[in-house]
Amino acid sequence: SRRFVFNSKSWLHFHPHSIKIPGDITLGGLFPIHARGPHGLPCGEIKKEKGIHRMEAMLYALDQINSDPELLPNITLGARILDTCSRDTYALEQSLTFVQALIQKDTSDIRCSNGEPPIIRKPERVIGVIGASASSVSIMVANVLRLFEIPQISYASTAPELSDNNRYDFFSRVVPPDSYQAQAMVDIVKAMGWNYVSTLASEGSYGESGVDSFQQISREAGGLCIAQSLKIPREPKPGEFDKIIKRLMETSNARGVIIFANEDDIKRVLEAAKRANLTGHFLFVGSDSWGAKSSPILDQEDVAEGAVTILPKRASIEGFDQYFTSRSLENNRRNIWFAEFWEDDFRCKLTRPGIKIDSEKKKCTGEERINRDTAYEQEGKVQFVIDAVYAMAHALHSMHLDLCPGAMGVCDKMDPVEGRLLLNYIRSVNFNGSAGTGVLFNENGDAPGRYDIFQYQMSNTTIPGYRVIGQWTNNLRLNMEEMQWSGGDRQIPDSVCSFPCNPGERKKMVKGVPCCWHCELCDGYQYQLDEMNCETCPFNMRPTPNRTSCRSTPIIKLEWHSPWAIIPVFLAILGILATSFVVITFIRFNDTPIVRASGRELSYVLLTGIFLIYLITFLMIAEPGAVVCAFRRLLLGLGMAITYSAMLTKTNRIYRIFEQGKKSVSPPKFISPTSQLAITFILMSVQLLGVFVWFAVIPPHTIIDYEEQRPPNPEMARGVLKCDMSDLSLICCLSYSIVLMVTCTVYAVKSRGVPETFNEAKPIGFTMYTTCIVWLAFVPIFFGTAQSTEKMFIQTTTLTVSMSLSASVSLGMLYIPKVYVIIFHPEQNVQKRKRSFKAVVQAATMSTRLSQKSNDKQNGETQNKIEPDRTQ
């Protein structure tokens, strides 16, 4: 063993006030008999429960072991019990008592009066220590005891750092470390659905290490954030607790407060919350320092209502109650502090020689009895004190069986007891403790975690108090149905930074705080892919109203009952009826001069084109399909091509006749009806050829256009069923007809000077002028609506109305006057005299040349062709 040498005179300063129980093997004991002293004094008032109860539990355990014939037979356990005064530095001084037998003292300079060397009584050797209570005290003492290899078993120290087997290798404990407690508290918080809490710790190893463990475990577990981590100073200034409450309210959403603090600090925190009128706001989760104690919540029950606390699973030891309540001044003289306890417990004063009794206090009679004349409740750690003493006894028993088989008492191999070997036996014990639960240690000297979970309840209960609502033994079992909160509410309150986002909203995390986020709506055509991301729906889909998925975009087409269709259809029907009426009239009066003079063959071709123009309206509105799309391509430009090919042939013929008449008496070529029809069909065939090439390159089919009606509001989105005709292809389809129209207009302009008797040129001219105006208006309307959500409807209506107007202009200008004369003025529908023809030819400088061949058959044909221009 290690040796420590110091001057013997200095030992007088450290000599402790202690209890000495003789025995074959001596155990040390460290208990907080007194509180920390005020103003620099080492010790203060006596601590009845944490001090006297616990210390008497060790004496009780020694009595039980020494009277047990099965455990350590013929070996008596003794004790040296010291007071730590709840102060680590003072406890360190006191604990030197345990190592004095291991310290080699230098006595060479000490001589008796007769010159002989002194006889120094060898101090008893302490082979193990029971204690201490506070973690800070155990840490300080453990650092000394490990130097001398003295095993130590604590009954109350729970600081996680004591689990470090490298630094505190001779330290063990029968209570679980705070890391288990912190794990249990994390499990409780998560079970209640909280993810945003604050922590509050008393300054010192217990509070700070407890909070550190809670924070570390919560980080490893994930899903739990610490809003604030506050510390209560050892010596709090006035107003300190009000500041703490104010700081906690800076993150008011973090209603849950994890508190590792001593009783006094807990009480003052509750008082400050009450002063701030925050009763019921904070939801406390207290460590075992709060446990099921009444003192921290005295007069603050309403603030503490709903507090969830944790306490190592324990039981009240009936044998100790019988032992302790039977203690008196007469039968408990071995406890040197019992008289002080007696005075404090019964509020009386014992008489002492030379000390005057305070008149205000009654005199103790000695007949008082615990639990009869004063309230008594077993302190919570009594069970663990007994288990610690028994753990040491079982280790010594096993060691004795191995080293001293069959020997009575302590054999030479156990004198002295080797500390490291005893430690191995301590770590190997496994027995049922005083409460019937197993006592054993892991490789770090820690006991298994077994906790009861309490909640302080006031409402809906006959007696306000702590109620067991669950337990934790490596995993949590919590009875949510038995929990209730401020005002008796059974709904678990929230302690979250941010509430869950609504469906269709994604989380936008707050940087550095994984439990806090803002909710952002998936806008436009986005839907909620997962809680963090929005994704754009496929082009043919739109988000559902709650934006959690996509749904198919409705398909629409131009319906017959739509206002956009009714007007074009009405115009087309009127046009078809009018065209049919004209055709019927012409057929009926086919051989009359007006019909013959108008050029019957070309008139029927032209009327067919007008009919097709009206007919295209129904194809444009009909439901798109392969057949409908094919006919749209074919007839869209064909009707206009037929109409304007016939008009162009007419205007070209008139122009050529009069231009030729100025130069020659011979008529121009290709002015016969057959020639005119041939020219017309050649012009039409160009349109047909283009359409059939289009058919070959891109067969007609339907498409669904999802871009046309895709406004910012997805609820208005529609897929438009349409033929595969883009705006460009539609214009290309009509471009040839437009070329014919422009060319026809040019010839109409050139023919404007012909005599009035050849007045069919002028109606054609007016027709073309009006048609050009209609189509000039069509272009900006058609292309100006390209970005409109009603594009398809507007463009279809504009196109069909424009085409119907063009056909109506042609019909009205060229044929309605003729039909009017045929029906209402049949007297004008007669053959004209040929002098009129001569007058017209003379006016055109062609009369002489044409009269020479007036009887010629060809001339007769020419006359027939020229006569139409003399009818009106």
MARSETI-633229 format. One line per 2 residues: for each residue x, y, z of C-alpha. Coordinates in steps of 0.5 Angstrom, whole numbers, padded with zeros to 4 digits. Each point is the difference from the previous one (the first is absolute). Layout:
% residues N
X,Y,Z | ...
% end
This chain:
% residues 872
0000,0000,0000 | 0002,0007,-0001
0003,0004,0006 | -0001,0007,0002
0004,0004,0005 | -0002,0006,0003
0002,0003,0007 | -0004,-0003,0006
-0002,0007,0003 | -0004,0002,-0006
-0005,-0006,0001 | -0003,0004,0006
-0003,0004,-0005 | -0003,-0005,-0004
-0002,-0004,0006 | -0008,-0001,-0001
-0006,-0001,0004 | -0002,-0006,-0002
-0004,-0007,0002 | 0004,-0006,0002
-0003,-0007,0000 | 0005,-0005,0001
0001,-0006,-0004 | 0005,-0005,-0003
-0001,0003,-0007 | -0001,0008,0000
-0004,0003,-0005 | 0000,0008,-0001
-0007,0004,-0001 | -0001,0007,-0003
-0006,0003,0002 | -0003,0008,-0001
-0002,0000,0008 | 0000,0007,-0001
-0001,0005,-0005 | 0005,0005,-0003
0002,0005,0005 | -0001,0008,-0001
0005,0005,-0001 | 0006,-0004,0000
-0002,-0005,0005 | 0001,-0007,-0002
-0007,-0003,0003 | -0007,0003,0001
-0006,-0003,0003 | -0002,-0008,0000
-0003,-0003,-0006 | -0005,-0005,0003
-0002,-0004,-0006 | 0006,0000,-0004
0005,0000,0005 | -0002,-0004,0007
-0005,-0005,-0004 | 0005,-0002,-0005
0006,-0001,0005 | -0005,-0004,0005
-0002,-0004,-0006 | 0008,-0002,0000
0000,-0001,0007 | -0007,-0005,-0001
0004,-0003,-0006 | 0006,-0002,0004
-0005,-0003,0006 | -0003,-0004,-0005
0006,-0003,-0003 | 0003,-0001,0006
-0006,-0004,0003 | 0000,-0004,-0007
0003,-0007,0001 | 0000,-0001,-0007
0004,0007,-0002 | 0007,0001,0002
-0001,-0005,0006 | 0005,0001,0006
0002,0006,-0003 | -0002,0007,0003
-0001,0006,-0005 | 0002,0007,0004
0000,0007,-0003 | 0003,0007,0000
-0006,0004,-0002 | 0002,0008,-0001
-0004,0006,-0002 | 0001,0003,-0006
-0004,0007,0001 | -0002,0000,-0007
0006,0003,-0002 | 0005,-0004,-0005
0006,0004,0003 | -0002,-0002,0007
-0001,-0007,-0001 | 0007,-0001,-0003
0003,0002,0006 | -0005,-0005,0004
0002,-0005,-0005 | 0007,0000,0002
-0002,-0004,0006 | -0001,-0006,-0005
0007,0000,-0002 | 0004,0002,0006
0002,-0008,0001 | 0003,0000,-0007
0004,0006,0002 | 0007,-0001,0002
0001,0005,0006 | 0007,0002,0001
0001,-0001,0008 | 0008,0001,0000
0000,0006,0003 | -0005,-0001,0006
0002,-0003,0006 | -0003,-0001,0007
0003,0003,0006 | 0004,-0006,0002
0003,0000,-0007 | -0004,-0006,-0002
-0003,0000,-0007 | -0008,0001,0001
-0005,-0005,-0001 | -0005,0002,-0005
-0007,-0003,-0001 | -0001,-0002,-0007
-0006,0003,-0003 | -0005,-0005,-0002
0000,-0002,-0007 | -0006,0002,-0005
-0001,-0005,-0005 | -0005,0003,-0004
-0005,0007,0001 | -0007,0000,-0001
-0002,0007,-0003 | 0000,0006,-0001
-0007,0003,-0002 | 0001,0006,-0004
0004,-0001,-0007 | 0005,0005,0001
0002,-0003,0007 | 0001,-0007,-0003
0004,0003,-0005 | 0005,0004,0004
0000,-0006,0005 | 0001,-0006,-0006
0006,0004,-0002 | 0004,-0001,0007
-0003,-0007,0001 | 0002,-0003,-0007
0007,0002,0002 | 0000,-0005,0006
-0004,-0005,-0004 | -0006,0001,0005
-0007,-0003,-0003 | -0005,0005,0000
-0008,-0001,-0001 | -0005,0006,0000
-0007,0000,0002 | -0002,0006,-0004
0005,0003,-0004 | -0002,0000,-0007
0004,0005,-0004 | 0002,-0004,-0007
0007,0002,0000 | 0001,-0005,0006
-0001,-0005,-0005 | 0007,0001,-0003
0003,-0006,0002 | 0007,0003,-0002
0000,0005,0005 | -0005,-0003,0006
0002,-0007,-0001 | -0001,-0001,0008
-0007,0003,0000 | -0007,-0004,-0001
-0007,0002,0002 | -0006,-0004,0001
-0004,0006,-0003 | 0000,0001,-0008
0003,0006,-0003 | -0003,0006,-0002
0002,-0002,-0008 | -0006,-0006,0001
-0004,0006,0004 | 0001,0004,-0006
-0002,-0005,-0005 | -0006,-0001,0004
-0002,0007,-0001 | 0002,0000,-0007
-0005,-0006,-0001 | -0005,0004,0004
0000,0006,-0004 | 0000,-0003,-0007
-0006,-0005,0003 | -0004,0007,0001
0002,0002,-0007 | 0004,0006,0002
0006,0002,-0004 | 0002,0007,0003
0002,0001,0007 | 0004,0004,0005
0005,-0003,0005 | 0001,0003,0007
0006,-0002,0004 | 0003,0001,0007
0007,0002,0000 | 0004,-0006,0002
0002,-0007,-0003 | -0007,-0003,0001
-0004,0006,-0003 | 0005,0001,-0006
0002,-0007,-0001 | -0008,-0002,0000
-0001,0005,-0005 | 0006,-0002,-0004
-0003,-0007,-0001 | -0007,0002,-0002
0003,0005,-0005 | 0005,-0006,-0003
-0005,-0005,0000 | -0005,0004,-0003
0005,0002,-0006 | 0001,-0007,-0001
-0007,-0002,0000 | -0002,0006,-0005
-0007,0003,0000 | 0001,0004,0006
0003,0007,0001 | 0002,0004,0006
-0003,0007,-0001 | 0004,0003,0006
0005,-0003,0005 | 0000,0004,0007
0004,-0001,0006 | -0001,0002,0007
0006,0003,0004 | 0002,-0003,0006
-0001,0007,0004 | -0006,0003,-0004
-0001,0008,0000 | -0007,0003,0002
-0004,0000,-0006 | 0004,-0006,-0003
-0006,-0005,-0001 | -0004,0006,-0003
0005,0001,-0005 | 0000,-0008,-0002
-0007,0000,-0001 | 0000,0006,-0004
0005,-0003,-0004 | -0004,-0007,-0001
-0006,0005,-0003 | 0005,0002,-0005
-0001,-0007,-0003 | -0008,0000,0002
-0001,-0006,-0005 | 0005,-0004,0004
-0005,-0002,0006 | 0003,-0006,0002
0006,0002,0005 | 0005,-0006,0002
0002,0002,0007 | 0006,-0003,0004
0000,0004,0006 | 0001,-0001,0008
-0007,0001,0004 | 0001,0007,0002
0002,0002,-0008 | -0007,-0003,-0002
-0004,0003,0005 | 0003,0007,-0002
-0001,-0001,-0007 | -0008,-0002,0001
0000,0006,0004 | 0003,0005,-0005
-0005,-0004,-0005 | -0006,0002,0004
0002,0007,0001 | 0000,0001,-0007
-0007,-0003,-0001 | 0002,-0006,-0004
-0003,-0005,0004 | -0002,-0006,-0005
0005,0003,-0005 | 0006,-0004,0001
0000,-0008,0000 | 0006,-0002,0005
0003,-0007,-0001 | 0004,-0001,0006
0006,-0004,0002 | 0001,-0005,0006
0002,0007,0004 | -0008,0002,0000
-0002,-0008,0000 | -0007,0000,0004
0002,0005,0005 | -0005,0005,0003
0005,0005,0003 | 0002,0003,-0007
-0007,0001,-0002 | -0003,0002,0007
-0005,0006,-0001 | 0002,0000,-0008
-0005,-0006,-0001 | -0003,0004,-0006
0006,0001,-0004 | 0003,-0007,0001
-0007,-0003,-0002 | 0002,-0005,-0006
0007,0000,0002 | 0003,-0007,-0002
0005,-0002,0004 | 0005,-0006,0000
0003,-0004,0006 | 0004,-0007,0000
-0005,-0005,0002 | 0000,-0001,0007
-0004,-0003,0006 | -0001,0001,0007
0004,-0005,0005 | -0005,-0002,0005
0006,-0003,0004 | 0003,0007,0001
-0006,0004,0001 | -0001,-0005,0007
0007,0001,0001 | 0000,0008,-0001
-0006,0001,0004 | 0002,-0004,0006
0007,0004,0001 | 0000,0005,0006
0005,0004,0004 | 0002,-0006,0004
0000,-0006,-0005 | 0004,0004,-0006
0006,0003,0004 | 0005,-0003,-0006
-0003,0006,-0004 | 0003,0006,0002
-0004,0005,-0004 | -0007,-0003,0003
-0001,0004,0005 | 0001,0006,-0005
-0005,-0003,-0004 | -0005,-0001,0006
0000,0007,0002 | -0001,0002,-0007
-0006,-0005,-0002 | -0004,0001,0007
0002,0007,0000 | 0002,0000,0007
0007,0001,0004 | 0004,-0005,0004
0004,0002,0006 | 0007,0000,0000
0005,0002,0006 | 0001,0007,0000
-0004,0002,-0006 | -0007,0004,0002
-0006,-0002,-0004 | -0004,0005,-0004
-0006,0002,0003 | -0004,0000,-0007
0002,-0008,-0001 | -0003,-0005,0004
0004,-0005,0004 | 0001,-0007,-0003
-0002,-0006,0004 | 0003,-0005,-0003
-0007,-0004,0000 | -0002,0003,-0007
0000,-0005,-0006 | 0001,0000,-0007
-0007,0000,-0004 | -0004,0001,0006
0002,0007,0002 | 0003,0002,-0007
-0002,-0002,-0007 | 0005,-0005,-0003
0001,-0002,-0007 | 0006,-0005,-0003
0005,0004,-0004 | 0000,-0002,-0007
0007,-0003,0000 | 0000,-0004,0006
-0001,-0006,-0004 | 0006,0002,-0004
0004,0001,0006 | -0002,-0007,0002
0002,-0003,-0007 | 0007,0003,0000
0002,-0003,0007 | -0003,-0007,-0002
0004,0001,-0007 | 0006,0001,0004
-0002,-0006,0005 | -0001,-0005,-0006
0006,0002,-0003 | 0004,-0001,0006
-0004,-0007,0001 | 0002,-0002,-0007
0007,0002,0002 | 0001,-0004,0006
-0003,-0006,-0003 | 0005,0000,-0005
0006,0002,0004 | -0001,-0003,0007
-0004,-0006,-0002 | -0003,-0003,0007
0004,0005,0004 | -0004,0003,0006
0001,0008,0000 | 0005,0004,-0004
0006,-0004,-0003 | 0007,0002,-0001
-0002,0001,-0008 | -0005,0005,0002
0004,0004,0005 | 0001,0005,-0003
-0006,-0001,-0005 | 0003,0002,-0007
-0004,0006,-0003 | 0001,-0002,-0007
-0002,-0007,0001 | -0006,0002,0004
-0002,0005,-0006 | -0001,-0006,-0004
-0004,-0004,0005 | -0005,0006,0000
-0001,0001,-0007 | -0002,-0008,0000
-0005,0000,0005 | -0007,-0001,-0002
-0005,-0001,0005 | -0007,0002,0002
0000,0007,0004 | -0004,0002,0005
-0006,0002,-0004 | 0000,-0007,-0004
0003,0003,-0006 | 0007,-0002,-0003
0006,0003,0002 | 0006,0000,-0005
0005,0004,-0003 | 0002,0001,-0007
0008,0001,-0002 | -0001,0007,0002
-0002,-0002,0007 | -0007,0003,-0002
-0007,-0003,0002 | -0005,-0001,-0005
-0005,0005,-0001 | -0007,-0001,0003
-0004,0006,0001 | -0007,0002,0002
-0004,0006,-0004 | -0004,0004,0004
-0005,0006,-0002 | -0002,0005,0005
-0008,0000,0000 | -0005,0005,0003
-0006,-0001,-0004 | -0005,-0006,-0001
0003,-0003,0006 | -0002,0000,0008
0007,0001,0003 | 0005,0005,-0005
0007,-0004,0000 | 0005,-0004,-0004
-0003,-0005,-0004 | 0004,-0006,-0004
-0002,0001,-0007 | 0006,-0005,-0003
0006,-0003,0001 | 0007,-0001,-0004
0004,-0006,0000 | 0005,0001,-0006
-0007,0002,-0004 | -0006,0004,0002
-0006,-0002,0002 | -0005,0006,0001
-0007,0000,0001 | -0003,0006,-0004
-0007,-0001,0003 | 0002,0001,0007
0003,0007,-0002 | -0003,0007,0001
0002,0007,0000 | -0002,0007,0003
-0007,0000,0001 | -0001,-0007,-0001
0001,0000,-0007 | 0002,-0007,-0003
0002,0003,-0007 | 0008,0000,0000
0002,0007,-0001 | 0005,0002,-0005
0007,0001,0000 | 0002,0001,-0007
0004,0005,-0004 | -0004,0000,-0006
-0007,-0004,-0001 | -0001,-0005,-0005
-0001,0003,-0007 | -0006,-0001,-0003
-0001,-0004,-0006 | 0003,0003,-0006
0005,0004,0004 | 0007,-0002,0000
0005,0001,0006 | 0005,0006,-0001
0005,-0002,0005 | 0003,0006,0005
0007,0000,-0001 | 0004,-0003,0006
-0007,-0002,0004 | -0002,-0007,-0003
-0007,0000,0004 | -0002,0007,-0003
-0002,0001,-0007 | -0005,0005,-0004
-0006,-0003,-0004 | 0000,0001,-0007
-0005,-0001,-0005 | 0001,-0004,-0006
-0002,0005,-0005 | -0002,0000,-0007
0000,-0007,-0003 | 0004,-0003,0006
-0002,-0005,0004 | 0003,-0003,0007
0005,-0005,-0002 | 0002,-0001,0007
0000,0004,0007 | 0006,0004,-0003
-0001,0000,-0007 | -0005,0003,-0006
0000,-0003,-0006 | -0003,0002,-0007
-0005,-0004,-0002 | 0001,-0004,-0007
-0003,0005,-0006 | -0006,-0004,-0001
-0002,0001,0007 | -0002,0005,0006
0001,0000,0007 | -0006,-0003,0004
-0004,0006,0005 | 0005,-0002,0006
0006,-0001,-0005 | 0002,-0006,0003
0000,-0004,-0007 | -0002,0001,-0007
-0006,-0001,-0004 | -0001,0000,-0007
-0002,0006,-0003 | -0007,0000,-0003
-0001,0000,-0008 | -0004,0005,-0003
-0002,0002,-0007 | -0005,0005,-0003
-0007,-0002,0001 | -0006,0001,-0004
-0003,0004,0005 | 0005,0004,0002
-0001,0008,-0002 | 0007,-0001,-0004
-0004,-0005,-0004 | -0007,0003,-0001
0002,0006,-0004 | 0004,-0003,-0005
-0005,-0006,-0001 | -0006,0005,-0001
0004,0004,-0005 | 0002,-0007,-0003
-0007,-0002,-0001 | -0002,0006,-0002
0005,0000,-0005 | -0001,-0007,-0003
-0008,0002,0000 | 0002,0006,-0004
0005,-0004,-0005 | -0005,-0006,-0001
-0006,0005,-0001 | 0005,0004,-0006
0002,-0007,-0003 | -0007,-0002,0000
-0002,0006,-0003 | 0005,0000,-0005
-0001,-0008,-0002 | -0008,0002,-0001
0002,0006,-0004 | 0006,-0003,-0003
-0002,0002,-0007 | -0002,0007,0001
0004,0006,-0002 | 0003,0002,0006
0002,-0007,0002 | 0003,-0001,-0006
0004,0007,0000 | 0003,-0001,0007
0004,-0006,-0003 | -0004,-0006,0002
0006,-0005,0001 | 0004,0005,0004
-0006,0002,0004 | -0001,-0007,0002
0007,-0001,0002 | 0000,0006,0004
-0006,-0001,0004 | 0003,-0007,0001
0006,0003,0003 | -0005,0005,0004
-0004,-0006,0003 | 0007,-0004,0002
0002,0007,0004 | -0006,0000,0004
0000,-0008,0001 | 0007,0001,0003
-0003,0003,0006 | -0003,-0007,0002
0006,-0003,-0001 | 0004,0005,0004
-0005,-0001,0006 | -0001,-0008,-0001
0004,-0004,0005 | 0007,-0001,-0002
0002,-0007,-0003 | 0004,-0003,-0006
-0006,0001,-0005 | -0002,0007,0002
0007,0002,0000 | 0001,-0003,-0007
-0006,0004,-0002 | 0002,0006,0004
0007,0000,-0004 | -0003,-0001,-0007
-0006,0005,0001 | 0003,0005,0004
0004,0003,-0006 | -0004,-0003,-0006
-0007,0004,0001 | 0004,0006,-0001
0005,-0002,-0005 | -0006,-0002,-0004
-0004,0006,0001 | 0006,0005,-0001
0002,-0005,-0006 | -0006,0001,-0004
0000,0008,0002 | 0007,0001,-0002
-0002,-0004,-0007 | -0006,0005,-0001
0004,0006,0001 | 0006,-0002,-0004
-0005,-0002,-0006 | -0003,0007,0001
0007,0003,0000 | 0003,-0004,-0006
-0006,0002,-0004 | 0000,0007,0001
0008,0001,-0001 | 0000,-0005,-0006
-0006,0005,-0003 | 0005,0006,0000
0005,-0004,-0004 | -0003,-0005,-0004
-0007,-0002,-0003 | 0002,-0007,0001
-0003,-0002,0007 | 0005,-0003,0006
0001,-0007,0001 | -0003,-0005,0005
-0007,0004,0001 | -0005,-0005,-0002
-0004,-0003,0006 | 0005,-0007,-0001
0006,0004,0001 | -0002,0004,0006
-0002,-0006,0003 | 0006,-0003,-0001
0004,0006,0002 | -0004,0000,0007
0001,-0008,0001 | 0008,0001,-0001
0000,0006,0005 | -0004,-0005,0005
0005,-0006,-0002 | 0005,0004,0003
-0003,0000,0007 | -0002,-0007,0000
0007,-0002,-0002 | 0002,0004,0006
-0005,-0004,0005 | 0002,-0007,-0003
0007,0002,0001 | -0001,0002,0007
-0004,-0007,0001 | 0006,-0004,-0002
0005,0004,0004 | -0004,0000,0006
-0007,-0004,0001 | -0006,0004,0003
0000,-0002,0007 | -0003,0003,0007
0004,0003,0005 | -0001,0003,0007
0003,0006,0001 | 0001,0001,0008
0004,0007,-0001 | -0005,0004,-0003
-0005,0000,0006 | 0005,0000,0005
-0001,0006,0004 | 0003,0002,0007
-0006,-0003,0004 | 0001,-0008,-0002
-0008,0000,0002 | -0001,0003,-0007
0005,-0004,-0003 | -0003,-0004,-0006
0003,-0005,-0006 | -0003,0002,-0006
-0002,-0005,-0005 | 0002,0002,-0007
0003,-0002,-0007 | 0007,0000,-0001
0000,0007,-0004 | 0004,0005,0003
-0001,0008,-0001 | 0005,0000,-0005
-0003,-0006,-0004 | -0006,0003,0000
0002,0006,-0003 | 0004,-0004,-0005
-0006,-0004,-0002 | -0004,0007,-0001
0006,0004,-0003 | -0001,-0003,-0007
-0007,0003,0000 | 0002,0006,0003
0005,0001,-0006 | -0006,-0002,-0005
-0004,0006,0004 | 0006,0005,-0001
0001,-0002,-0007 | -0008,0001,-0001
0000,0006,0003 | 0006,0003,-0004
-0004,-0002,-0006 | -0006,0003,0002
0003,0006,0001 | 0003,0000,-0007
-0007,-0001,-0003 | -0003,0005,0004
0000,0005,-0006 | -0004,-0005,-0005
-0007,0003,-0002 | -0006,-0001,0005
-0003,-0005,-0005 | 0005,-0005,0002
-0001,0002,0007 | 0001,-0007,0003
0007,0002,0001 | -0002,0005,0005
-0004,-0005,0005 | 0006,-0004,-0001
0005,0006,0002 | -0005,0002,0006
0000,-0007,0002 | 0007,-0001,0000
0001,0007,0004 | -0005,-0002,0005
0004,-0007,0001 | 0006,0003,0001
-0002,0005,0005 | -0003,-0006,0004
0006,-0004,0000 | 0004,0006,0002
-0004,0000,0006 | 0001,-0008,0001
0007,0000,0000 | 0001,0005,0006
-0006,-0004,0004 | 0003,-0007,-0002
0007,0001,0002 | -0002,0006,0006
-0003,-0006,0004 | 0006,-0005,0000
0001,0001,0007 | -0007,0000,0002
-0003,-0006,0004 | -0006,0001,-0004
0005,-0001,-0006 | -0004,-0006,-0004
-0007,0003,0001 | 0002,0007,-0002
0004,-0002,-0006 | -0005,-0006,-0003
-0005,0005,0001 | 0004,0006,-0004
0002,-0005,-0005 | -0007,-0003,-0002
-0003,0007,0001 | 0005,0003,-0005
-0001,-0005,-0005 | -0008,0000,0001
0001,0008,-0001 | 0004,-0001,-0006
-0005,-0005,-0003 | -0006,0004,0001
0004,0006,-0003 | 0001,-0004,-0006
-0007,-0003,0000 | -0003,0007,0001
0004,0004,-0005 | 0000,-0005,-0006
-0007,-0004,0001 | -0005,0003,0004
-0001,0006,-0005 | -0001,-0005,-0005
-0005,-0004,0004 | -0004,0006,0002
-0001,0002,-0008 | -0001,-0007,-0002
-0006,-0001,0006 | -0002,0007,0001
0001,0003,-0007 | -0001,-0005,-0005
-0001,0005,-0006 | 0007,0002,0001
0002,-0007,-0001 | 0000,0000,-0008
0005,0000,-0006 | 0003,0007,-0001
0001,0003,-0008 | 0006,-0001,-0003
0001,0008,-0001 | 0002,0000,0007
0005,-0005,-0001 | 0003,0005,-0006
0000,0006,0004 | 0004,-0003,0005
0005,-0003,-0005 | 0000,0007,-0003
0001,0003,0007 | 0006,-0005,0000
0003,0001,-0007 | -0002,-0007,-0002
-0007,0001,-0003 | 0003,0000,-0007
0005,-0006,0001 | -0006,-0004,0003
-0006,0002,-0005 | 0004,-0004,-0006
0000,-0006,0004 | -0007,0001,0003
-0003,-0006,-0004 | 0006,-0004,0001
-0002,-0006,0005 | 0006,0002,0004
-0002,0007,0000 | -0007,-0003,0003
0003,-0003,0006 | 0004,0006,0001
-0006,0004,0000 | -0003,-0005,0005
0006,0001,0005 | -0001,0008,-0001
-0007,0000,0001 | 0000,-0001,0007
0003,0006,0001 | -0005,0004,-0003
-0006,-0003,0004 | 0000,0006,0005
% end
